Amino acid sequence: LPAASGLAEMGAHWIHGPSPGNPVFRLATRYGLLGPEAAREENQQAEAGGHPPPPSVTYGSSGRALSPQAVSEAHDLFDTLLASARAFRGAEEPPAASVGQYLRAEIARRVPTLAGGEEDARRLRLAVLATCFKLECCISGTHSMDLVALEPFGEYVSLPGLDCTFPGGYSGLPDRMLSALPEGTVLLNKAVRTIRWRGSFREEGDEARDFPVRVECEDGDAFLADHVIVTVPLGFLKEHHQDFFQPPLPERKAEAIRRLGFGTNNKIFLEFEQPFWEPQQQLLEVVWEDESPLEEPSADLENNWFKKLIGFVVLQPPEQHGHVLCGFIAGKESEYMETLSDAEVLGTMTRVLRTLTGNPRLPAPRSVLRSRWHSAPYTRGSYSYVAVGSSGDDIDVLAQPLPEDPEDPRPLQLLFAGEATHRTFYSTTHGALLSGWREAERLNQLFEAPSPA
């Protein structure tokens, strides 16, 4: 989306793990859409683990930059614990049901020795750890790490490579992919109301051929098909699968939709006349110094929603973007933010930044722009995670085509793709792309199958 000066990505932001194993990276490279940095060998081999760059500066709620040593100690501890949380895959009896419970128990065990046991230093480490939890909520697209299942957590695969952005915007990629298709192949703004399957539908006046699937649009148009690939977000399926498909989906598939997690991660872009940060800074991290992951966060969204913000990524380069910060916020607080006006969000962000920098005269941003993925009727959130009570098997069940019987005379009427159908790359653009290729390949196999003699 072009903003006042540059461009703001409302959706996907980075290529996570730009290396040869990532199909988004391969295509972007082939189309010449990336900057020179991304192509460097050493950048393709770096292990970032799906996390943003380390904080260039961490502001505390007391209005000062926090000690980089205290911050990196807390981050290192969190990263170590998070890595250990990925080791319970296939465990008969994992030590906790959720990633959050496991991490908290591990932190609580270490509290007496944190920062050499010195009280103020220890409290500061805990406050930074609280921010680490919020960042992890953004990455997982969840309200709380207590909702993310521990045992399957390690199935998610991070590709190597330093996460990079598209200098010309992410939309350059689908634009290039679409340009290969004949004109008029893709219809936009054509909302689908119902997908009828297991039917016998005919075009008017064509008695010769019938189709098992009829896609009915909200504007009254209908399309007949042998095969339909459904790529709608899991959030939409959670809300509408009962009436979106006629007949309804089999119970096993409906259960998987119910059990899997789907949450919200939003962005808040703030544009400034002049930067108050240093040119080389990449991430301004935010820490509320009275918080601890071992204490319940406030449920008072109205007065505390902004405390869920993890901080701001500086959009680079300023020649292209202007002086823009991009804040990230997940969960219920993020959904509450969507209900506020631009003026309220801008006012709150100004107050927060004045508090953090200790500068009561910090100029307000000149504009605000934000995503609203939870209110968006066709997404109802951002992306999926494996919730407590579900497992990677639910992802595979969601991905299974219908009808279930492989011997059905009308096979592959409904095929399912999208990030929530990829067992190891869920929540990512590359997972979404691979899932689409997977279903296209399924149809290729069907069309190439020898006809029964």
C-alpha positions as CSV (number, residue, x, y, z in Angstrom):
1,L,0.0,0.0,0.0
2,P,1.7,3.3,-1.0
3,A,1.7,5.6,2.0
4,A,2.4,9.3,2.0
5,S,6.1,8.9,1.2
6,G,6.9,5.3,0.6
7,L,5.2,2.0,0.9
8,A,3.7,0.2,3.9
9,E,3.3,-3.6,3.9
10,M,-0.1,-4.2,5.6
11,G,0.3,-8.0,5.4
12,A,3.4,-10.2,4.9
13,H,6.5,-8.1,5.7
14,W,9.6,-10.3,5.4
15,I,10.8,-13.3,3.5
16,H,11.4,-15.6,6.5
17,G,14.6,-17.5,5.8
18,P,15.6,-16.2,2.4
19,S,17.7,-19.2,1.2
20,P,17.4,-21.7,-1.6
21,G,15.0,-23.9,0.3
22,N,12.4,-21.0,0.3
23,P,10.3,-20.9,-2.9
24,V,9.3,-17.2,-2.3
25,F,13.0,-16.4,-2.2
26,R,13.7,-18.4,-5.3
27,L,10.9,-16.7,-7.3
28,A,11.8,-13.3,-6.0
29,T,15.4,-13.8,-7.0
30,R,14.4,-15.1,-10.5
31,Y,12.2,-12.0,-11.0
32,G,14.9,-9.7,-9.8
33,L,12.8,-8.3,-7.0
34,L,15.3,-8.3,-4.1
35,G,18.1,-5.9,-3.1
36,P,21.8,-6.8,-3.4
37,E,22.0,-7.7,0.3
38,A,19.6,-10.6,0.1
39,A,21.7,-12.4,-2.6
40,R,24.9,-12.5,-0.4
41,E,26.0,-16.0,0.4
42,E,26.6,-15.3,4.1
43,N,23.1,-13.7,4.5
44,Q,21.6,-16.9,3.1
45,Q,23.4,-19.0,5.6
46,A,22.7,-16.9,8.7
47,E,20.3,-18.5,11.3
48,A,17.8,-15.9,12.4
49,G,15.1,-18.4,13.6
50,G,12.3,-16.3,12.2
51,H,13.0,-13.4,14.6
52,P,13.4,-9.7,13.7
53,P,16.9,-8.1,14.1
54,P,18.2,-7.8,17.6
55,P,17.1,-4.5,19.3
56,S,19.3,-1.6,18.5
57,V,17.9,0.2,21.5
58,T,15.5,-0.9,24.3
59,Y,13.5,1.8,26.0
60,G,12.2,1.3,29.5
61,S,8.9,2.8,30.8
62,S,11.1,4.9,33.2
63,G,12.0,7.0,30.2
64,R,15.5,5.8,29.5
65,A,17.4,3.4,27.2
66,L,18.1,0.2,29.2
67,S,21.5,-1.4,29.6
68,P,22.3,-3.4,26.5
69,Q,24.0,-6.1,28.6
70,A,20.8,-6.6,30.8
71,V,18.7,-6.8,27.6
72,S,20.9,-9.2,25.8
73,E,21.2,-11.5,28.8
74,A,17.5,-11.7,29.1
75,H,17.1,-12.3,25.3
76,D,19.8,-15.0,25.4
77,L,18.1,-16.8,28.2
78,F,14.7,-16.6,26.5
79,D,16.2,-17.9,23.2
80,T,17.8,-20.8,25.0
81,L,14.5,-21.7,26.7
82,L,12.6,-21.3,23.5
83,A,15.0,-23.7,21.7
84,S,14.5,-26.2,24.5
85,A,10.7,-25.9,24.1
86,R,11.2,-27.3,20.6
87,A,12.7,-30.5,21.9
88,F,9.5,-32.2,23.1
89,R,8.2,-33.3,19.7
90,G,6.8,-36.8,20.1
91,A,7.3,-36.7,23.9
92,E,4.9,-39.1,25.6
93,E,4.5,-36.8,28.6
94,P,5.7,-33.2,27.9
95,P,6.4,-31.2,31.1
96,A,3.5,-28.8,30.3
97,A,0.6,-28.5,27.9
98,S,1.6,-25.1,26.5
99,V,4.8,-23.3,25.5
100,G,3.9,-20.5,27.9
101,Q,3.5,-22.7,31.0
102,Y,6.8,-24.5,30.2
103,L,8.7,-21.2,29.7
104,R,7.3,-19.7,32.9
105,A,8.2,-22.8,35.0
106,E,11.8,-22.7,33.6
107,I,12.1,-18.9,34.3
108,A,10.7,-19.3,37.8
109,R,13.3,-22.0,38.5
110,R,16.1,-19.6,37.5
111,V,14.7,-16.5,39.2
112,P,16.9,-16.8,42.4
113,T,20.1,-16.8,40.3
114,L,19.0,-14.2,37.6
115,A,21.4,-11.3,37.4
116,G,23.5,-12.7,40.3
117,G,20.4,-12.4,42.6
118,E,20.6,-8.6,42.8
119,E,16.9,-7.5,43.3
120,D,16.7,-4.5,40.9
121,A,18.8,-6.2,38.2
122,R,16.6,-9.3,38.5
123,R,13.4,-7.3,38.1
124,L,14.8,-5.7,35.0
125,R,15.6,-9.1,33.5
126,L,12.1,-10.3,34.2
127,A,10.6,-7.2,32.6
128,V,12.7,-7.8,29.4
129,L,11.5,-11.4,29.5
130,A,7.9,-10.2,29.6
131,T,8.6,-8.4,26.3
132,C,10.1,-11.5,24.8
133,F,6.8,-13.3,25.5
134,K,4.9,-10.6,23.7
135,L,7.3,-10.8,20.7
136,E,6.7,-14.5,20.6
137,C,2.9,-13.9,20.6
138,C,3.4,-11.7,17.5
139,I,5.5,-14.4,15.8
140,S,3.0,-17.2,16.7
141,G,0.0,-15.0,15.9
142,T,-1.6,-15.7,19.3
143,H,-2.9,-13.8,22.3
144,S,-0.8,-15.8,24.8
145,M,1.9,-18.5,24.6
146,D,-0.3,-20.4,27.1
147,L,-2.5,-21.1,24.0
148,V,0.3,-22.6,22.0
149,A,0.7,-26.4,22.3
150,L,4.2,-27.5,23.6
151,E,4.5,-31.0,22.2
152,P,4.1,-30.1,18.5
153,F,5.9,-26.7,18.8
154,G,9.1,-28.1,17.4
155,E,7.5,-29.3,14.2
156,Y,7.6,-25.7,12.8
157,V,10.7,-25.4,10.6
158,S,12.8,-22.1,10.4
159,L,14.8,-21.8,7.2
160,P,18.3,-20.2,7.2
161,G,18.8,-16.7,6.0
162,L,18.6,-13.2,7.3
163,D,15.0,-12.1,6.9
164,C,14.7,-9.6,4.1
165,T,12.0,-7.4,2.6
166,F,11.0,-6.6,-1.0
167,P,12.3,-3.1,-1.9
168,G,9.4,-2.6,-4.2
169,G,6.8,-4.2,-2.0
170,Y,5.7,-7.8,-1.5
171,S,2.9,-7.4,-4.1
172,G,5.6,-7.4,-6.8
173,L,5.7,-11.1,-6.4
174,P,2.1,-12.0,-7.1
175,D,2.0,-9.3,-9.8
176,R,4.8,-11.1,-11.6
177,M,3.3,-14.5,-11.1
178,L,-0.1,-13.2,-12.5
179,S,1.5,-11.6,-15.5
180,A,2.1,-15.1,-17.0
181,L,-1.6,-15.8,-17.0
182,P,-4.0,-14.9,-19.9
183,E,-5.9,-11.7,-19.3
184,G,-9.2,-12.1,-17.4
185,T,-8.1,-15.4,-15.7
186,V,-8.2,-13.9,-12.3
187,L,-11.4,-12.2,-11.0
188,L,-11.0,-9.9,-8.0
189,N,-13.7,-8.5,-5.6
190,K,-15.8,-11.6,-6.4
191,A,-16.9,-12.8,-2.9
192,V,-18.0,-16.4,-2.7
193,R,-21.1,-17.2,-0.7
194,T,-21.4,-21.0,-1.0
195,I,-19.5,-23.9,-2.4
196,R,-21.8,-26.7,-3.3
197,W,-20.1,-30.0,-3.9
198,R,-21.2,-33.7,-4.3
199,G,-23.8,-32.4,-6.7
200,S,-24.7,-32.8,-10.3
201,F,-24.8,-29.3,-11.9
202,R,-25.3,-28.4,-15.5
203,E,-24.8,-25.3,-17.6
204,E,-28.1,-24.0,-19.0
205,G,-28.7,-25.7,-22.3
206,D,-25.8,-28.2,-21.9
207,E,-27.3,-31.6,-21.2
208,A,-24.2,-33.5,-22.1
209,R,-22.0,-32.7,-19.1
210,D,-22.6,-32.3,-15.5
211,F,-20.2,-31.0,-12.8
212,P,-19.9,-32.0,-9.1
213,V,-19.2,-28.5,-7.8
214,R,-21.0,-25.1,-8.1
215,V,-19.3,-22.0,-6.6
216,E,-22.0,-19.4,-5.9
217,C,-21.0,-15.7,-5.5
218,E,-22.6,-13.0,-3.4
219,D,-23.4,-11.1,-6.6
220,G,-25.5,-14.0,-7.9
221,D,-22.9,-15.3,-10.4
222,A,-22.1,-19.0,-10.3
223,F,-19.2,-21.2,-11.6
224,L,-19.4,-24.9,-12.3
225,A,-16.3,-27.0,-11.7
226,D,-14.8,-30.4,-11.4
227,H,-12.3,-29.2,-8.9
228,V,-12.0,-26.2,-6.6
229,I,-8.9,-25.3,-4.5
230,V,-10.0,-23.5,-1.4
231,T,-7.4,-21.1,0.1
232,V,-9.5,-19.0,2.5
233,P,-7.9,-18.2,5.9
234,L,-8.5,-20.5,8.8
235,G,-10.1,-17.6,10.6
236,F,-12.8,-17.4,8.0
237,L,-13.3,-21.2,8.1
238,K,-13.7,-21.1,11.8
239,E,-16.5,-18.6,11.5
240,H,-18.3,-19.8,8.3
241,H,-17.4,-23.4,7.4
242,Q,-20.9,-24.7,8.4
243,D,-22.7,-22.6,5.8
244,F,-19.9,-22.0,3.4
245,F,-19.9,-25.6,2.2
246,Q,-23.0,-27.5,1.2
247,P,-23.1,-30.3,2.2
248,P,-21.1,-29.3,5.4
249,L,-17.6,-30.6,5.8
250,P,-17.1,-34.1,7.4
251,E,-16.9,-34.0,11.2
252,R,-13.1,-34.8,11.2
253,K,-12.3,-31.8,9.1
254,A,-14.7,-29.5,11.1
255,E,-13.0,-30.7,14.3
256,A,-9.5,-29.8,12.9
257,I,-10.8,-26.3,12.0
258,R,-12.1,-25.8,15.6
259,R,-9.0,-27.1,17.3
260,L,-6.3,-25.3,15.4
261,G,-5.3,-21.9,16.6
262,F,-5.8,-18.6,14.7
263,G,-4.9,-15.3,16.2
264,T,-4.2,-11.7,15.4
265,N,-0.9,-9.8,14.8
266,N,-1.3,-6.2,13.6
267,K,1.0,-3.4,12.5
268,I,0.9,0.3,13.5
269,F,2.8,2.5,11.1
270,L,3.8,6.0,12.5
271,E,5.2,8.6,10.1
272,F,7.4,11.4,11.5
273,E,8.6,14.7,10.1
274,Q,12.0,14.0,11.6
275,P,13.4,10.8,13.2
276,F,14.1,10.8,17.0
277,W,16.1,7.6,16.5
278,E,19.6,7.1,15.1
279,P,19.9,6.4,11.4
280,Q,21.5,2.9,11.9
281,Q,18.9,1.7,14.4
282,Q,16.7,-1.2,13.2
283,L,14.4,-2.0,16.1
284,L,13.3,0.1,19.1
285,E,12.2,-2.4,21.7
286,V,9.8,-1.5,24.5
287,V,9.9,-2.8,28.1
288,W,7.5,-2.0,30.9
289,E,9.7,-2.2,33.9
290,D,7.1,-3.3,36.4
291,E,6.1,-6.4,34.4
292,S,7.1,-10.0,34.8
293,P,6.1,-13.1,32.9
294,L,5.4,-14.7,36.3
295,E,2.6,-12.3,37.0
296,E,-0.8,-12.2,35.3
297,P,-1.0,-9.3,32.8
298,S,-3.8,-6.7,33.2
299,A,-7.1,-7.6,31.6
300,D,-8.0,-3.9,31.4
301,L,-7.7,-3.5,27.6
302,E,-9.0,0.1,27.6
303,N,-6.2,1.4,29.8
304,N,-3.4,-1.0,29.0
305,W,-3.8,-2.3,25.5
306,F,-0.7,-0.5,24.3
307,K,1.5,-2.4,26.7
308,K,1.3,-5.5,24.5
309,L,3.2,-3.6,21.8
310,I,6.7,-5.2,21.4
311,G,8.3,-2.1,19.9
312,F,8.9,-0.6,16.5
313,V,10.9,-1.7,13.4
314,V,12.5,1.2,11.6
315,L,11.6,1.1,7.9
316,Q,14.7,1.2,5.8
317,P,15.8,3.1,3.8
318,P,14.3,6.4,4.8
319,E,14.9,7.8,1.3
320,Q,12.2,5.4,0.2
321,H,9.9,5.2,3.2
322,G,10.3,8.5,4.9
323,H,10.8,8.5,8.7
324,V,8.5,5.6,9.5
325,L,8.3,3.2,12.5
326,C,6.3,0.0,12.3
327,G,4.9,-1.2,15.6
328,F,3.8,-4.8,16.1
329,I,1.1,-5.9,18.5
330,A,-0.7,-9.3,18.9
331,G,-3.7,-10.8,20.7
332,K,-6.8,-9.3,22.4
333,E,-5.0,-6.0,22.8
334,S,-4.4,-5.9,19.1
335,E,-8.1,-6.6,18.4
336,Y,-9.1,-3.9,20.8
337,M,-6.8,-1.5,19.0
338,E,-8.8,-2.1,15.8
339,T,-11.9,-0.7,17.5
340,L,-10.2,2.7,18.2
341,S,-10.1,5.7,15.9
342,D,-6.9,6.7,14.1
343,A,-6.8,9.8,16.4
344,E,-7.0,7.7,19.5
345,V,-4.2,5.3,18.3
346,L,-2.0,8.3,17.3
347,G,-2.6,10.0,20.7
348,T,-1.8,6.8,22.6
349,M,1.3,6.1,20.6
350,T,2.5,9.7,21.1
351,R,2.1,9.4,24.9
352,V,3.8,6.0,24.9
353,L,6.8,7.3,22.9
354,R,7.1,10.4,25.1
355,T,7.1,8.2,28.2
356,L,9.7,5.8,26.8
357,T,12.1,8.4,25.5
358,G,11.7,10.6,28.6
359,N,11.0,13.5,26.2
360,P,7.6,15.1,27.0
361,R,8.0,17.4,24.0
362,L,8.6,14.7,21.4
363,P,6.7,15.8,18.3
364,A,3.6,13.6,17.6
365,P,3.7,11.5,14.4
366,R,2.2,13.3,11.4
367,S,0.2,10.2,10.4
368,V,-0.8,6.8,11.5
369,L,-1.7,3.7,9.4
370,R,-2.5,0.3,10.7
371,S,-3.7,-3.2,9.8
372,R,-7.0,-4.5,11.1
373,W,-6.7,-8.2,10.4
374,H,-9.2,-9.3,13.0
375,S,-12.1,-7.1,11.7
376,A,-11.4,-8.0,8.1
377,P,-14.4,-10.2,7.2
378,Y,-12.5,-12.7,5.0
379,T,-9.6,-13.2,7.3
380,R,-10.7,-12.7,11.0
381,G,-7.1,-12.7,12.2
382,S,-3.6,-13.1,10.8
383,Y,-2.4,-16.7,10.7
384,S,-2.5,-20.1,12.4
385,Y,-0.7,-21.8,15.2
386,V,-1.0,-25.3,16.7
387,A,-3.1,-24.6,19.8
388,V,-3.3,-26.6,23.0
389,G,-5.6,-29.5,22.3
390,S,-4.5,-29.8,18.7
391,S,-1.5,-31.2,16.9
392,G,0.2,-31.3,13.5
393,D,-2.2,-34.1,12.5
394,D,-5.0,-31.5,12.5
395,I,-3.0,-29.5,9.9
396,D,-2.8,-32.6,7.7
397,V,-6.5,-33.3,8.2
398,L,-7.3,-29.8,7.1
399,A,-5.2,-30.3,4.0
400,Q,-6.9,-33.5,3.0
401,P,-9.0,-33.2,-0.2
402,L,-12.7,-34.2,-0.4
403,P,-14.4,-36.5,-0.9
404,E,-12.5,-38.6,1.5
405,D,-12.9,-41.9,-0.4
406,P,-10.0,-42.1,-2.9
407,E,-12.2,-44.5,-5.1
408,D,-14.9,-41.9,-5.5
409,P,-15.8,-41.6,-9.2
410,R,-15.6,-37.7,-8.9
411,P,-12.3,-37.3,-7.0
412,L,-10.7,-34.1,-5.7
413,Q,-13.8,-32.0,-5.7
414,L,-12.5,-29.8,-2.9
415,L,-8.8,-29.3,-2.4
416,F,-7.4,-27.2,0.5
417,A,-4.4,-24.9,0.5
418,G,-3.2,-21.9,2.5
419,E,-0.6,-21.4,5.3
420,A,-2.8,-23.3,7.8
421,T,-2.5,-26.5,5.7
422,H,1.3,-26.7,5.8
423,R,2.5,-28.8,8.7
424,T,6.0,-27.4,9.0
425,F,5.7,-23.9,7.5
426,Y,2.3,-22.8,8.8
427,S,2.0,-19.0,9.4
428,T,4.3,-18.1,6.5
429,T,4.0,-16.9,2.9
430,H,6.3,-19.7,1.7
431,G,4.1,-22.3,3.5
432,A,1.1,-20.8,1.7
433,L,2.9,-20.9,-1.7
434,L,4.0,-24.5,-1.2
435,S,0.6,-25.6,-0.2
436,G,-0.9,-24.2,-3.4
437,W,1.8,-26.0,-5.5
438,R,1.0,-29.2,-3.6
439,E,-2.7,-29.1,-4.5
440,A,-1.9,-28.1,-8.1
441,E,0.4,-31.1,-8.3
442,R,-2.4,-33.4,-6.9
443,L,-4.5,-32.3,-9.9
444,N,-1.6,-32.8,-12.3
445,Q,-1.3,-36.4,-11.1
446,L,-5.0,-37.0,-11.5
447,F,-5.0,-35.6,-15.1
448,E,-1.9,-37.7,-16.0
449,A,-3.3,-40.9,-14.5
450,P,-3.9,-43.5,-17.2
451,S,-7.7,-43.9,-17.8
452,P,-9.0,-47.3,-16.8
453,A,-9.0,-49.5,-19.9
